[in-house]
């Protein structure tokens, strides 16, 4: 019986002092478009291409830390984002506008697929991709598991802060 109590006590100690998960398992989050518009918006931050003019809102988590995250990108009209990759697997949904997205080491319009609102796509870890907008711009929600990075194929294309 004392072994059973000792084992149970040890198990409780392990649970009590185990590291907390990197994300809130019971986080309850419901955001309307108006709620999202009210969140802090920044420029091109972690998890984005870094291109000036892109507005980023963190909807969930923190792309600079270990754990799940979701960011909202608002990309202005007529924007071109050079080929780059991220170290984490990511998925995305086009929310508004038209997103022209392609895979490859160079932003080649023949490799672009036009994605209207409601479209889904993936950005596998380490896979080079690029994007562009037309006259309507685009809003995209991207989810991944941080920490993330943005690594340009050609260093000369890396946006300057």
C-alpha positions as CSV (number, residue, x, y, z in Angstrom):
1,X,0.0,0.0,0.0
2,X,2.8,2.4,0.8
3,X,4.4,1.7,-2.6
4,X,1.0,2.6,-4.2
5,X,0.8,5.8,-2.3
6,X,4.4,6.7,-3.1
7,X,3.8,6.1,-6.8
8,X,0.6,8.1,-6.7
9,X,2.5,10.9,-4.9
10,X,5.3,10.9,-7.4
11,X,2.8,11.0,-10.3
12,X,1.1,14.0,-8.8
13,X,4.4,15.8,-8.4
14,X,5.3,15.1,-12.0
15,X,2.0,16.5,-13.1
16,X,2.2,19.5,-10.8
17,X,5.7,20.5,-11.9
18,X,5.5,19.5,-15.5
19,X,6.1,22.3,-17.9
20,X,2.9,24.0,-19.0
21,X,1.9,23.6,-22.6
22,X,3.1,26.4,-24.9
23,X,-0.5,27.3,-25.7
24,X,-3.7,27.7,-23.8
25,X,-5.5,24.4,-24.2
26,X,-8.8,25.9,-23.0
27,X,-8.5,29.2,-24.8
28,X,-11.9,30.2,-26.1
29,X,-11.7,32.8,-28.8
30,X,-14.5,34.1,-31.0
31,X,-13.8,37.1,-33.2
32,X,-16.1,38.9,-35.6
33,X,-14.6,41.0,-38.4
34,X,-15.2,44.1,-36.3
35,X,-13.4,42.5,-33.4
36,X,-10.4,41.7,-35.6
37,X,-10.4,45.2,-37.0
38,X,-10.1,46.4,-33.4
39,X,-7.0,44.4,-32.6
40,X,-3.5,45.9,-32.7
41,X,-2.2,45.9,-36.3
42,X,1.4,46.1,-37.2
43,X,3.5,46.3,-40.3
44,X,5.2,43.2,-41.7
45,X,6.1,41.2,-38.6
46,X,7.2,37.7,-37.7
47,X,5.6,35.2,-40.1
48,X,5.2,37.6,-42.9
49,X,7.2,38.5,-45.9
50,X,8.5,41.7,-44.3
51,X,7.3,43.8,-47.3
52,X,6.4,47.4,-46.5
53,X,2.7,48.1,-46.7
54,X,1.5,44.7,-45.5
55,X,-0.5,45.0,-42.3
56,X,-0.4,42.1,-39.9
57,X,-2.7,41.2,-37.0
58,X,-1.9,38.3,-34.6
59,X,-5.2,36.6,-34.1
60,X,-3.9,33.7,-31.9
61,X,-0.7,32.7,-30.3
62,X,2.7,34.2,-31.0
63,X,4.6,33.4,-34.3
64,X,7.9,34.1,-32.6
65,X,7.4,31.4,-29.9
66,X,6.8,27.7,-29.8
67,X,3.1,26.9,-30.3
68,X,0.2,27.4,-32.7
69,X,-0.5,30.8,-34.1
70,X,-2.7,32.5,-36.6
71,X,-2.0,35.8,-38.3
72,X,-4.1,38.0,-40.5
73,X,-2.4,39.6,-43.5
74,X,-3.9,42.6,-45.3
75,X,-1.9,43.0,-48.5
76,X,-2.4,46.2,-50.5
77,X,-3.2,46.3,-54.3
78,X,-0.5,45.5,-56.8
79,X,2.0,44.0,-54.3
80,X,4.6,41.4,-55.3
81,X,6.2,39.2,-52.7
82,X,9.5,37.6,-53.9
83,X,10.1,33.8,-53.4
84,X,10.8,32.8,-49.8
85,X,10.1,30.0,-47.4
86,X,9.3,29.5,-43.7
87,X,10.7,26.9,-41.3
88,X,7.2,25.8,-40.2
89,X,4.4,24.1,-42.0
90,X,1.6,26.6,-42.6
91,X,-1.9,26.6,-44.0
92,X,-3.9,29.6,-45.2
93,X,-7.4,30.8,-46.2
94,X,-8.1,33.7,-48.5
95,X,-10.6,35.9,-46.7
96,X,-11.1,38.8,-49.1
97,X,-9.7,40.1,-52.4
98,X,-7.8,37.9,-54.8
99,X,-4.5,36.3,-53.8
100,X,-2.2,35.1,-56.6
101,X,0.0,32.4,-55.2
102,X,2.7,30.1,-56.6
103,X,5.4,27.7,-55.6
104,X,8.9,28.1,-56.9
105,X,12.3,29.8,-56.5
106,X,11.3,32.8,-58.6
107,X,8.0,34.9,-58.8
108,X,6.9,33.5,-62.1
109,X,3.4,34.5,-63.1
110,X,3.0,31.3,-65.1
111,X,3.2,29.3,-61.9
112,X,0.5,31.4,-60.1
113,X,-2.9,30.1,-59.2
114,X,-5.5,32.8,-58.6
115,X,-7.2,32.2,-55.3
116,X,-10.5,34.1,-54.6
117,X,-12.1,34.4,-51.2
118,X,-12.7,31.0,-49.5
119,X,-9.7,29.4,-51.1
120,X,-7.3,27.3,-49.1
121,X,-3.6,26.6,-49.7
122,X,-0.5,25.3,-47.9
123,X,3.0,26.6,-47.3
124,X,5.0,23.4,-46.5
125,X,8.1,24.0,-44.4
126,X,11.2,24.9,-46.5
127,X,9.2,25.1,-49.7
128,X,9.8,28.3,-51.7
129,X,6.7,30.2,-52.7
130,X,5.7,33.7,-53.7
131,X,2.5,35.8,-54.0
132,X,1.1,38.9,-55.6
133,X,-2.1,41.0,-55.6
134,X,-3.9,42.8,-58.4
135,X,-6.0,46.0,-58.1
136,X,-8.2,44.6,-55.3
137,X,-5.5,43.6,-52.8
138,X,-6.1,40.6,-50.5
139,X,-6.7,39.5,-46.9
140,X,-5.3,36.1,-45.9
141,X,-5.4,34.2,-42.6
142,X,-2.3,32.0,-42.1
143,X,-1.8,29.4,-39.3
144,X,1.3,27.6,-38.3
145,X,3.3,26.3,-35.4
146,X,6.0,28.7,-34.3
147,X,8.5,29.9,-34.0
148,X,8.4,30.8,-37.7
149,X,10.9,32.5,-40.0
150,X,11.0,34.1,-43.4
151,X,13.9,33.1,-45.6
152,X,14.2,34.7,-49.0
153,X,15.6,32.7,-52.0
154,X,17.7,35.7,-53.0
155,X,19.1,37.7,-50.2
156,X,18.8,40.9,-52.3
157,X,15.0,40.5,-52.1
158,X,14.9,40.5,-48.3
159,X,13.0,43.7,-47.3
160,X,15.1,46.2,-45.4
161,X,13.7,47.3,-42.0
